[in-house]
C-alpha cells in the first residue's frame, strides 16, 4: 500500500513538472543558441577542422559538398601537423589592403612547405564556409629550371602558350580580318589566325583538341564560337568569317612559371605538377597544381587545375 502511494506521488510530480515547462517561442523564426566561444577559440577550432579534413582524406568530399575548389596537399607532403594552440601559428599582423580577411595565419609543415589559413568570418560553421587554405613553399629551396623536370617543362610551356592562343581565338581575338564586311551581315573574312595557316573551323577545332579535352571545348567554347546563329565564326562557300569582337580580355595579373616547378608525379594516365606563379616577373611562394593528361598524341591540359 505504501509502495503504491509513493509511485502515485512520483507520477503526479513528473506530470506536474512537465506541464509547467516554459514554452519556446518560435514566432520569430528558429531559435539560435548564443555563441559562447571566444574568437580565438573559434579560430583554433576552424583551423583544427581544416587540418583534419586534409589528414583524413576528406578534401574531395568537401569540394563536392560545398561546390568549391580546394588546394590539394603538395605532392611532397603526406600530412599536416596537428595543433592545439594558436601559438603554434605565425599570425599575420598586417593584412593585405586588397583582402577583407579577419584572420590570416601560417603553420610550418616542414622546412620547405607551410599552409596558410585565411578566415573571412569567425563563426562556428564549417571552415570552408568561412575561409580558404593555401600552401606556400620556400622559394629558396626550389631549383630554377631543375634538370629533372626539363622534359615536362618543355611540354608544359608549349601547352600553356597554345592554351592562351586557343582561348583568344574562341573569342575572336588575335585574328586578322578584312576591312570590309563580307556577304554575311556583321561578319568579316578571316585573313589570318594568329601566326598559323588555319582558315577553317575544322582546323581550329583540330588544333584546340591538341591542347584541351574535346569534351571540355564542346561544352564551354564550341557552341558560342561555332555552333549558333550568332556564333563568332561562320563559313560560307568555303570561306571563314568572324564577327567583329568587342571582347578584350584583361592581361592576367599572374602567370604560371614553368621555370619554378616544385615537384612532379606521373602515374601513367596523368601528370601532376606543383608549380609557382609570377606577378610582375616576381616569383610568388603560393603553390598551384597543374594536371596534364596522357593521350595518344602526347599530353592535354586538364581542366581541373
Helices and strands as residue ranges (DSSP letters): H 2-19, H 39-55, H 59-66, G 86-88, E 90-91, E 103-108, E 113-119, H 127-130, E 131-137, G 139-141, G 147-149, H 150-170, E 175-181, E 187-193, H 201-208, H 214-220, H 222-226, E 233-236, E 239-243, E 254-266, E 270-279, E 282-283, E 288-295, E 298-301
